Amino acid sequence: MSASLQDVNYNDDGLVPAIAQEVTTGQVLMMAWMNAEALTATLETGRGTYWSRSRGQLWVKGETSGHTQQVQSVSLDCDGDTVLLKVEQTGPACHTGAQTCFTGRELS
């Protein structure tokens, strides 16, 4: 079943959460936010492009760090309110230098 940009359900701030997953291993790398412009740019360029809430602007993953994401596929969940990016990650995905943002912080 295919989806279109019209199927995306953005929140009241015009954003949708985006999960980046390594295409070869299935490892969840990070979560970031996308607005319509970021999602469109990701689809057009094949590079992970997100909306920085703190900076109030688009950012392309790896633009300054070199830790890029080549997007292999973009999917919506069943409600259209979360985007899944399957990516080829070059270098660490996390700004801390870790391979994934989901390491060592298990809640108990």
Backbone bond lengths (Angstrom), bond angles and torsions (degrees), N, CA, C in turn:
res aa  C-N    CA-C-N  psi(-1)  N-CA   C-N-CA  omega(-1)  CA-C   N-CA-C  phi
1 M - - - 1.443 - - 1.525 108.67 -
2 S 1.290 117.60 128.09 1.462 120.44 -178.85 1.519 110.38 -97.91
3 A 1.311 114.61 159.46 1.467 121.96 179.91 1.528 107.84 -128.14
4 S 1.320 115.64 164.51 1.462 120.67 176.86 1.528 109.10 -129.10
5 L 1.305 116.26 171.83 1.467 120.71 179.23 1.533 111.86 -59.13
6 Q 1.314 117.03 -27.42 1.465 120.86 178.80 1.529 111.95 -69.78
7 D 1.328 117.56 -15.81 1.460 121.91 -179.85 1.529 113.12 -85.18
8 V 1.326 117.44 -6.99 1.463 120.95 -178.44 1.525 109.12 -77.46
9 N 1.334 115.74 128.67 1.467 122.13 177.07 1.522 108.93 -103.07
10 Y 1.326 115.62 98.64 1.460 121.53 179.22 1.527 109.41 -79.28
11 N 1.341 116.48 153.98 1.459 119.98 176.25 1.532 109.89 -76.64
12 D 1.317 116.78 -176.26 1.466 121.22 -176.52 1.529 112.81 -63.34
13 D 1.333 117.10 -20.25 1.464 121.21 177.30 1.527 112.23 -90.86
14 G 1.339 116.59 4.35 1.462 120.51 -179.95 1.512 113.06 77.55
15 L 1.333 116.88 24.56 1.463 121.56 -176.99 1.525 111.12 -121.29
16 V 1.327 114.64 155.90 1.457 121.98 175.46 1.530 106.75 -134.94
17 P 1.348 118.12 136.68 1.460 119.06 176.27 1.520 111.05 -68.54
18 A 1.328 115.18 142.54 1.458 121.79 179.50 1.520 109.05 -126.98
19 I 1.314 115.71 124.14 1.457 122.18 177.96 1.526 108.11 -100.62
20 A 1.334 116.66 128.54 1.466 121.35 175.61 1.520 108.51 -101.27
21 Q 1.327 115.79 127.26 1.456 123.02 -178.18 1.522 108.80 -125.46
22 E 1.330 116.61 133.76 1.464 120.70 177.59 1.524 108.86 -66.31
23 V 1.314 116.37 124.30 1.463 121.72 -173.19 1.525 112.84 -65.83
24 T 1.321 117.96 -34.19 1.469 119.18 -175.75 1.521 113.45 -83.47
25 T 1.342 117.71 -33.46 1.469 120.82 -175.61 1.523 113.58 -104.86
26 G 1.313 117.29 -20.54 1.453 120.67 -175.45 1.523 113.41 82.00
27 Q 1.332 117.73 0.41 1.466 121.62 -179.60 1.529 110.60 -66.03
28 V 1.335 115.98 131.66 1.460 120.60 174.77 1.522 107.10 -76.20
29 L 1.328 116.11 123.96 1.455 121.40 -174.07 1.515 113.41 -95.95
30 M 1.311 117.22 -46.51 1.466 120.09 -173.37 1.515 110.95 -165.86
31 M 1.308 115.28 166.44 1.455 123.02 171.58 1.521 106.88 -126.53
32 A 1.305 116.42 137.74 1.461 122.06 176.11 1.523 107.28 -145.93
33 W 1.302 115.95 178.28 1.465 121.16 -178.82 1.521 109.83 -108.53
34 M 1.317 115.34 147.34 1.469 121.88 174.38 1.524 108.83 -127.99
35 N 1.320 115.17 142.22 1.462 119.82 164.83 1.527 106.58 -103.88
36 A 1.304 117.04 -178.06 1.464 120.03 -176.97 1.529 111.50 -60.77
37 E 1.322 116.93 -37.39 1.461 120.73 -179.62 1.533 111.05 -66.18
38 A 1.328 116.89 -42.00 1.470 120.91 179.23 1.521 111.00 -65.65
39 L 1.318 116.80 -42.36 1.454 120.36 179.79 1.529 110.66 -64.83
40 T 1.307 116.85 -43.25 1.464 121.10 177.95 1.522 110.60 -62.35
41 A 1.332 117.18 -43.92 1.465 120.90 179.33 1.527 110.98 -62.87
42 T 1.333 117.16 -39.95 1.459 121.29 178.17 1.525 110.40 -61.24
43 L 1.322 116.29 -45.85 1.464 120.70 179.85 1.526 111.58 -64.64
44 E 1.315 116.90 -38.28 1.467 120.94 -176.70 1.524 113.10 -76.70
45 T 1.338 117.61 -36.74 1.466 120.65 -173.36 1.519 113.79 -101.22
46 G 1.337 117.50 -20.92 1.455 120.56 -175.04 1.512 113.49 74.83
47 R 1.314 117.46 13.42 1.469 123.33 177.41 1.517 108.89 -113.45
48 G 1.342 116.73 137.04 1.461 120.83 179.15 1.521 110.81 -61.03
49 T 1.329 116.24 114.02 1.467 122.54 -178.08 1.516 107.97 -124.33
50 Y 1.325 116.12 131.07 1.459 121.66 -172.14 1.521 111.02 -131.25
51 W 1.342 115.18 172.72 1.457 121.86 175.80 1.520 108.03 -107.12
52 S 1.310 116.99 121.54 1.458 121.73 176.68 1.522 108.77 -86.75
53 R 1.321 116.05 112.41 1.464 119.45 178.44 1.521 110.91 -67.96
54 S 1.322 117.82 -35.66 1.464 120.30 -178.00 1.524 112.33 -71.49
55 R 1.331 116.77 -35.97 1.471 120.55 -179.54 1.519 113.41 -94.66
56 G 1.343 115.82 -15.78 1.460 119.54 -179.64 1.519 112.95 66.50
57 Q 1.348 116.28 37.59 1.464 119.58 -179.41 1.516 110.30 -155.99
58 L 1.332 115.44 165.21 1.463 121.08 175.76 1.519 109.97 -69.48
59 W 1.328 116.04 149.35 1.463 120.51 169.92 1.517 109.01 -140.83
60 V 1.315 114.56 137.46 1.450 122.13 178.41 1.517 106.70 -96.83
61 K 1.330 116.48 123.25 1.468 120.91 -178.69 1.522 109.49 -56.61
62 G 1.324 116.44 125.44 1.453 122.15 178.39 1.504 115.12 89.41
63 E 1.317 117.74 -0.43 1.462 120.85 -177.64 1.538 111.64 -57.87
64 T 1.325 116.49 -39.27 1.466 119.10 178.67 1.518 112.48 -105.48
65 S 1.345 117.81 -31.80 1.468 121.30 -176.21 1.523 113.81 -86.35
66 G 1.326 116.48 -24.00 1.458 120.28 -173.69 1.518 113.24 85.09
67 H 1.327 117.56 -1.63 1.469 122.94 -179.66 1.523 108.59 -90.19
68 T 1.300 115.68 80.68 1.454 122.49 -168.33 1.524 113.45 -87.31
69 Q 1.311 114.53 163.15 1.461 122.95 173.93 1.520 108.65 -125.20
70 Q 1.323 115.85 117.38 1.458 121.34 171.86 1.526 106.16 -95.79
71 V 1.306 116.30 115.78 1.453 121.78 -173.91 1.522 110.17 -81.17
72 Q 1.329 115.41 125.65 1.460 122.24 179.56 1.529 111.82 -96.11
73 S 1.336 116.39 -33.27 1.464 119.65 177.04 1.523 109.53 -157.05
74 V 1.328 114.92 155.21 1.463 122.78 177.79 1.521 106.98 -130.77
75 S 1.339 115.67 125.36 1.464 120.83 -178.89 1.523 110.13 -130.47
76 L 1.324 115.18 155.69 1.464 121.91 172.82 1.513 108.97 -105.93
77 D 1.332 116.31 149.11 1.454 118.63 172.72 1.529 108.99 -75.93
78 C 1.330 116.41 178.80 1.469 121.19 -173.02 1.524 113.46 -62.28
79 D 1.342 118.10 -26.55 1.464 121.59 179.59 1.525 113.01 -94.30
80 G 1.308 116.82 -8.03 1.463 120.91 -178.66 1.514 113.28 74.41
81 D 1.355 116.66 15.25 1.466 118.22 -176.24 1.526 113.28 -111.80
82 T 1.314 117.45 13.07 1.463 122.63 173.03 1.528 108.22 -148.01
83 V 1.337 114.74 137.67 1.463 121.69 179.63 1.529 108.38 -105.54
84 L 1.316 116.38 138.03 1.462 122.45 173.94 1.515 108.60 -114.10
85 L 1.333 115.23 120.57 1.455 121.61 175.94 1.525 108.06 -104.94
86 K 1.318 117.61 123.71 1.457 120.83 170.80 1.518 105.54 -97.24
87 V 1.342 115.24 121.14 1.459 120.99 -169.32 1.520 111.89 -129.25
88 E 1.323 114.45 157.17 1.460 122.35 164.59 1.520 105.28 -97.72
89 Q 1.325 115.98 109.29 1.463 121.90 -176.81 1.514 109.83 -90.18
90 T 1.323 117.57 129.66 1.455 123.36 173.04 1.518 107.34 -105.67
91 G 1.321 117.16 117.68 1.461 121.49 -177.49 1.512 111.04 77.62
92 P 1.330 116.41 -175.47 1.459 120.75 -178.76 1.526 111.69 -65.32
93 A 1.334 115.72 147.99 1.463 120.17 177.62 1.522 111.73 -88.73
94 C 1.330 116.59 -28.93 1.466 120.67 -174.56 1.528 111.64 -88.00
95 H 1.322 116.32 145.63 1.460 121.09 178.65 1.532 112.31 -65.55
96 T 1.355 117.41 -14.87 1.461 121.35 178.08 1.520 112.08 -82.11
97 G 1.336 116.54 -8.88 1.449 121.38 -177.45 1.517 113.26 98.20
98 A 1.338 116.96 -1.85 1.463 121.07 177.32 1.525 109.72 -78.87
99 Q 1.318 115.93 153.32 1.460 120.35 178.95 1.522 111.69 -59.85
100 T 1.333 116.35 -37.93 1.463 122.10 -179.66 1.526 108.94 -132.70
101 C 1.302 116.73 154.31 1.464 120.82 176.18 1.531 111.59 -77.23
102 F 1.329 116.86 -9.53 1.463 121.60 -175.38 1.526 110.47 -108.50
103 T 1.334 116.76 66.80 1.461 121.00 177.74 1.525 110.38 -131.43
104 G 1.324 115.15 133.21 1.452 121.23 169.00 1.509 118.19 70.05
105 R 1.325 119.26 13.69 1.460 119.44 -178.16 1.531 110.56 -126.82
106 E 1.322 115.03 47.48 1.462 120.15 -178.91 1.524 110.56 -69.45
107 L 1.313 116.26 129.04 1.463 120.92 178.57 1.511 110.07 -78.78
108 S 1.325 115.71 144.91 1.467 119.01 177.54 1.517 110.53 -132.12
